[in-house]
Amino acid sequence: MKFFVDTADVDAIRELNDLGMVDGVTTNPSIILKSGRDIMEVTREICSITSGPVSAEVVSMNAEAMIAEGRKLAEIAENITVKVPLTWDGLKACKVLSGEGKMVNVTLCFSVNQALIAAKAGATFISPFIGRLDDINLDGMELISDIRQVYDNYGFETQILAASVRSANHVAQCALVGADVMTAPPAVIKALANHVLTDKGLEQFEKDWAKTGQKIL
Ligand code: E4P
């Protein structure tokens, strides 16, 4: 499973990239707001850190304007993925932009039917939001699993990009049900290293090592 980082924090992206943890990056208008930076400038910097797909989101509501914004965003770098919302206009923009050879990430997906029509419109990635479904007491992971089954049933090549990933458990479940990609904030990716038994075991090793009186260096 590929790891995308869901942030515009370039220092965090660099740190994870140095460890081989970054296969791509996702941003959205809220993430750009949080960064406090200009969208074109910060996106260009992110594209210089990773050669993987970097999602930059359009902000207009009608297809024509989305297409114009998508073309402008795609000029930033070759690895830009234009992110469009899962609306009828977003699907029209997806069809045109993917027809021009641009990568397109269709975002804000909350149902199997939405994922199905995004694939038919030529989406490179479909972004089902796990956490936001869980927030309203629906099962985000079940949606990932259902989309996997539908895409496999019909051989769709659209990649399932599990989004709104909020916990280490979400990451493990995404890998188990066969998401192609998951995108998570840096803190969630770093938390994947944590286990209480690792901490406990290490504490014991430290104590026992001190008792040996030995040194390696
Ligand atoms: C990524 O493409 C999404 O915009 C992001 O994962 C949304 O996450 P959130 O629901 O935690 O804001």
Boltz pocket constraint, residues with backbone or C-beta under 6 A from the ligand:
constraints:
  - pocket:
      binder: B
      contacts: [[A, 6], [A, 26], [A, 27], [A, 28], [A, 107], [A, 127], [A, 129], [A, 131], [A, 132], [A, 163], [A, 164], [A, 165], [A, 166], [A, 183]]
      max_distance: 6.0
